[in-house]
Amino acid sequence: MKNLNVIKINRRLVSSVPDFDIHKGAILNLEELRHNSLLVKFLCDEHSKDAYCIIGHIGELYRIRAKILFLEQYGNMTYREYLRVKTDDKLQ
């Protein structure tokens, strides 16, 4: 049975995004996204401007994940705070 909570973005779709560093594509779990409304808003805002730009942002979130987890561990910034700053920068 297919898991409807998972979005898979295949490599062919992301091949036009040079900075996307996940060679086999990306898998997003919608159950996790559902509990992070700020991330959903961030992705949807970008998606509404350009159908393909959401892919680049997914790649960016994967790339910075280790950095954000490090910052969270030492109490400097949470993932939610990072996304809030990121979306605020887009608004200015």
C-alpha positions, -999 to 999 in steps of 0.1 A, spaced: 0 0 0 13 34 -9 21 58 19 1 89 12 20 109 39 52 109 19 62 131 -11 90 119 -32 109 143 -54 129 123 -79 163 132 -93 150 140 -128 128 167 -114 156 183 -94 184 180 -120 179 216 -131 187 229 -96 225 229 -94 227 234 -57 205 204 -49 229 180 -33 207 149 -27 217 127 -56 188 102 -53 161 128 -47 144 138 -16 116 123 5 94 146 27 72 131 54 39 151 55 32 139 90 63 158 102 55 188 81 19 189 95 32 197 129 55 225 117 32 251 103 60 276 99 79 252 75 47 245 56 40 282 52 76 288 41 74 261 15 39 271 3 49 308 0 78 299 -22 58 273 -41 31 299 -50 57 320 -68 72 293 -89 62 257 -91 98 245 -91 114 268 -65 100 247 -37 125 220 -48 155 243 -42 143 252 -8 138 216 1 174 210 -9 185 240 12 167 227 42 184 193 39 218 209 35 214 232 66 198 205 87 231 195 104 239 231 111 205 238 127 207 206 148 241 218 160 227 253 169 197 237 187 220 215 207 239 245 220 208 266 225 217 293 199 188 289 176 159 265 170 149 252 136 116 272 140 136 304 148 158 298 117 128 295 95 112 326 110 143 346 103 144 332 68 108 341 60 113 376 76 143 382 54 121 374 23 95 399 34 120 428 37 
